[in-house]
Amino acid sequence: MQHCFPHPLLLLFEFGNNTSAYIFPLRDRSMGDTVYDHRHLIIDQFTKQAVPFAKKSSQFIAEVFGKIQILVHPTENDIVLDVASGTGSLAVEFAKICRQVTGIDITPAMIEQAKNLQKLSNLENIKWDMGDITKTFPYPSNSFSIVITKFSFHHLLNPLSVLIEMNRVCTIGGKIVVVDPTPPPDKSIQYNQLEQLRDPSHVKALTVSEFEDLYLRVGIPILKRGFYRMKIELEDQLQTSFPDPSNIDKIRRLFIEDTKNNTLGLESRFEGNDIYFSYPNSIFVGQKV
C-alpha cells in the first residue's frame, strides 16, 4: 500500500551538546495529520524481510559473532537478553555458550524464523518473547548479565529510552552492548538520506561520538569498542530490503557516485558490473555500575 505524506515533521535528536535532525513523514487521516505509526512500519518492513534476512544473516553471523565474542567474553554462566532479536542468529550463537538466552522482537514473522533456527540448532536454552522494545521491557531490573542489540538502533525514534531500559534490566557489573552502523560524521547526512530511501523503517544511524554521548547520558561507562565492515552486493541488498520501486534508480545513482567520491562513506566499488559496498559497523560494550 502506498501512503500519502503531504507534510513533513522535523524531529530533533539531542546527544550531549549535539542536535541532529530527521525529517519524519506524516500521513493523512480523517482527524487531520498525525505522526505516521512507526511501530506498524517496522512490522510491515520486517515481515517482508524476515525470510531473506534470515538467509543473509546466516552468511555473516559467524564472522560478526566472532568479533562480538572477543569484546564481550560470554561465559557458560551468563544470562543474555537479545533486544530486537530479529531472525535469532545472534541469540543462537550466544545460546551455544551461555546458560540462558532470551530474544525479544516486535515482528511475528521474525520470531517464527528465530524459532526455526533454534530448532535446527537443537538448542533448548532460548526463550522468545514478542514485544515492543520502545516501551518498558517486560523483565525485572537486574535480570541479565549481558544485554545486547544488533542493527536496531538506527530504526529507533528514541534510542535513549531503549538504552535506559537495557541498562535497567542488566545486572550490576553486567555488559550493555550495541552493534550498529556508524557513518563518518562528515557523511552522516548523505548516508542517512540514502538509507531512508532504501529502507523506509530507517530513522538515523548515529556517529561514534553520538553513541558515546548516548552511553554517557545513561551513565554507562564504555569498556571496549570494536569496528568492522560488512561487504554487501548492492542488487542483493535492494532485493532483500524492499524500497519504494520509484526510489531504486535514485539509490543506484547514489551508489555510482559513491564509487567515485565515497560520498556515502560506504567505500562502494565496481567488481565487474556489480557494485559492492561495506557498512561501517561499530560495537560498543558498556558496563552497568
C-alpha positions in Angstrom: 0.0 0.0 0.0 1.3 3.4 -0.9 0.8 6.3 1.6 0.5 10.0 1.0 2.9 12.1 3.0 1.8 15.7 2.5 3.7 17.4 5.2 7.0 16.5 6.9 7.6 16.7 10.7 11.1 17.7 11.9 12.2 15.6 14.8 15.3 16.7 16.8 17.5 14.2 18.5 19.8 15.5 21.3 23.1 13.8 22.1 25.0 15.7 24.7 25.8 19.1 23.1 24.9 17.9 19.6 21.5 18.1 18.0 20.6 16.1 14.9 17.5 16.4 12.7 15.4 13.8 11.0 12.5 14.5 8.6 9.7 12.2 9.6 6.7 11.8 7.3 3.1 12.4 8.3 0.0 10.6 7.0 -3.4 12.0 6.1 -6.2 10.8 8.4 -9.7 11.9 8.8 -8.9 13.7 12.1 -6.0 15.6 10.4 -2.3 14.9 10.0 -0.8 12.7 12.7 2.7 11.1 13.1 2.9 8.0 11.0 2.8 4.9 13.1 6.4 3.9 13.1 5.6 0.7 15.0 3.5 -0.6 12.2 6.0 0.5 9.6 8.7 -1.6 11.4 6.4 -4.7 11.5 5.4 -4.2 7.8 9.0 -3.8 6.6 10.5 -6.7 8.7 7.6 -9.1 7.9 8.7 -8.7 4.2 12.4 -9.0 5.2 12.1 -12.0 7.5 12.9 -14.8 5.1 15.6 -13.1 3.0 17.1 -11.5 6.2 17.4 -15.0 7.8 19.3 -16.2 4.8 21.6 -13.2 4.7 22.2 -13.3 8.4 23.4 -16.8 8.2 26.2 -15.7 5.8 27.6 -13.1 8.2 26.8 -14.3 11.7 29.9 -16.4 12.3 32.3 -13.5 11.5 30.2 -10.9 13.3 29.7 -13.1 16.5 33.4 -13.7 16.5 34.1 -10.0 16.8 31.5 -9.6 19.5 32.8 -12.6 21.4 36.3 -11.1 21.5 35.0 -7.9 23.2 32.2 -9.3 25.4 33.7 -12.7 26.5 30.4 -14.5 27.2 30.7 -17.5 29.6 28.5 -20.5 30.5 27.2 -18.6 33.5 25.8 -15.7 31.5 22.1 -14.9 31.1 21.6 -13.0 27.9 18.9 -10.7 26.5 18.9 -10.1 22.8 16.9 -6.9 22.2 15.2 -6.7 18.7 16.4 -10.2 18.2 15.2 -10.5 14.6 15.7 -13.9 13.0 17.5 -15.1 16.1 21.0 -15.7 14.6 22.8 -13.7 17.4 20.7 -15.3 20.2 21.5 -18.8 18.9 25.3 -18.1 18.9 25.1 -16.9 22.5 23.0 -19.9 23.4 25.8 -22.2 22.3 27.9 -20.8 25.1 25.7 -19.2 27.7 23.3 -20.6 30.3 20.1 -18.9 29.1 19.2 -16.6 26.3 16.0 -14.5 25.8 15.2 -12.8 22.5 12.5 -10.1 22.2 11.2 -8.7 18.9 8.1 -6.9 17.7 7.6 -8.8 14.4 5.9 -12.2 14.5 7.5 -13.3 11.2 10.9 -12.7 12.7 10.1 -14.7 15.8 8.9 -17.5 13.6 12.3 -17.5 11.7 14.1 -17.4 15.0 12.2 -20.5 16.3 13.0 -22.4 13.1 16.7 -21.6 13.6 16.6 -22.7 17.2 15.0 -26.0 16.2 17.7 -26.6 13.5 20.4 -25.8 16.1 18.9 -28.2 18.6 19.1 -25.7 21.4 16.7 -25.7 24.4 18.1 -22.7 26.4 16.4 -20.0 24.3 13.1 -18.2 25.1 11.4 -15.9 22.6 9.2 -13.0 23.6 7.1 -10.8 21.3 7.2 -7.2 22.5 7.8 -3.6 21.7 11.3 -2.6 22.8 10.4 1.1 22.7 8.2 0.6 25.8 9.2 -0.7 29.2 10.8 -4.1 28.8 8.7 -6.9 30.3 11.6 -8.0 32.7 12.5 -7.2 36.2 15.5 -5.0 36.9 18.9 -6.7 37.2 17.8 -9.8 35.3 20.5 -10.3 32.6 24.3 -10.3 32.7 24.6 -9.4 29.0 22.1 -7.2 27.3 22.8 -6.8 23.6 21.2 -5.4 20.4 22.4 -5.7 16.8 21.3 -3.4 13.9 18.3 -2.0 15.7 19.3 1.5 16.9 19.1 3.1 13.5 15.4 2.1 13.4 14.6 3.8 16.7 12.8 7.2 17.2 14.1 7.4 20.8 17.3 5.4 21.2 18.0 6.9 24.6 14.9 5.3 26.1 15.9 1.9 24.8 19.4 2.2 26.2 18.0 3.2 29.5 15.8 0.0 29.6 18.8 -2.1 28.5 20.7 -0.7 31.5 17.8 -1.2 33.9 17.4 -4.9 33.1 21.2 -5.6 33.2 22.8 -6.8 36.4 25.4 -4.7 38.2 28.7 -5.3 36.6 26.9 -6.8 33.5 27.5 -5.7 29.9 25.3 -3.5 27.7 26.3 -4.0 24.1 25.1 -2.1 21.0 26.2 -3.1 17.4 25.1 -0.6 14.7 26.3 1.2 11.6 28.3 4.4 12.5 28.7 6.6 9.4 31.6 9.1 9.4 30.4 12.5 10.8 31.0 14.4 7.5 29.0 11.8 5.6 26.2 11.1 8.1 23.5 13.2 6.4 24.1 11.7 3.0 24.3 8.2 4.5 21.0 8.5 6.4 19.2 10.0 3.4 20.3 7.0 1.3 19.2 4.5 4.0 15.8 6.2 4.4 15.3 5.7 0.6 16.4 2.1 0.8 14.6 1.1 4.0 11.5 3.1 5.0 11.9 2.0 8.6 15.4 3.6 8.9 15.4 6.6 11.2 19.0 7.6 11.9 22.4 5.9 12.1 24.4 7.6 14.9 28.0 8.5 14.6 30.6 7.1 17.1 30.6 10.4 19.1 26.8 10.3 19.2 26.9 6.8 20.7 29.5 7.9 23.2 27.2 10.7 24.3 24.3 8.3 24.5 26.1 6.0 26.8 27.3 9.0 28.9 23.8 10.3 29.3 22.6 6.9 30.7 25.6 6.7 32.9 27.2 3.6 31.3 31.0 3.7 31.0 32.2 2.2 27.7 34.7 -0.6 28.4 35.6 -1.6 24.9 34.9 -0.6 21.3 35.2 -2.5 18.1 34.8 -1.7 14.4 34.3 -3.8 11.3 33.0 -3.5 7.8 30.4 -5.8 6.2 30.7 -6.2 2.4 27.4 -6.5 0.5 26.4 -6.5 -3.1 24.0 -3.7 -4.0 21.4 -5.6 -6.0 21.2 -8.3 -3.4 20.6 -5.7 -0.7 17.9 -4.0 -2.8 16.1 -7.3 -3.3 16.0 -8.0 0.5 15.1 -4.5 1.8 12.0 -3.7 -0.3 12.5 0.0 -1.1 9.8 2.0 -2.8 10.2 1.0 -6.5 10.2 4.7 -7.5 13.4 5.2 -5.5 15.5 2.3 -6.8 17.1 4.2 -9.7 18.0 7.1 -7.4 19.6 4.7 -4.9 21.7 3.1 -7.7 22.8 6.6 -8.9 23.8 7.5 -5.3 26.0 4.3 -5.1 27.5 5.0 -8.5 28.5 8.5 -7.2 29.9 6.8 -4.1 32.2 4.6 -6.2 33.8 7.9 -7.5 34.0 10.1 -4.4 33.0 7.9 -1.3 30.2 10.5 -0.7 28.3 8.0 1.5 31.2 6.6 3.4 30.4 3.1 2.2 33.6 2.6 0.1 31.5 1.5 -2.9 33.3 0.0 -5.8 32.6 -1.9 -9.0 33.6 -5.5 -9.3 32.8 -6.3 -12.9 29.3 -5.0 -13.5 28.3 -5.3 -9.9 28.6 -2.7 -7.1 29.8 -3.8 -3.7 29.8 -1.6 -0.6 30.6 -2.1 3.0 28.7 -0.8 6.1 30.9 0.8 8.8 29.7 -1.0 11.9 30.7 -0.3 15.5 30.5 -2.4 18.6 30.1 -0.6 21.9 30.5 -2.6 25.2 29.4 -0.8 28.3 29.2 -1.9 31.9 26.4 -1.3 34.4 27.6 0.4 37.5 
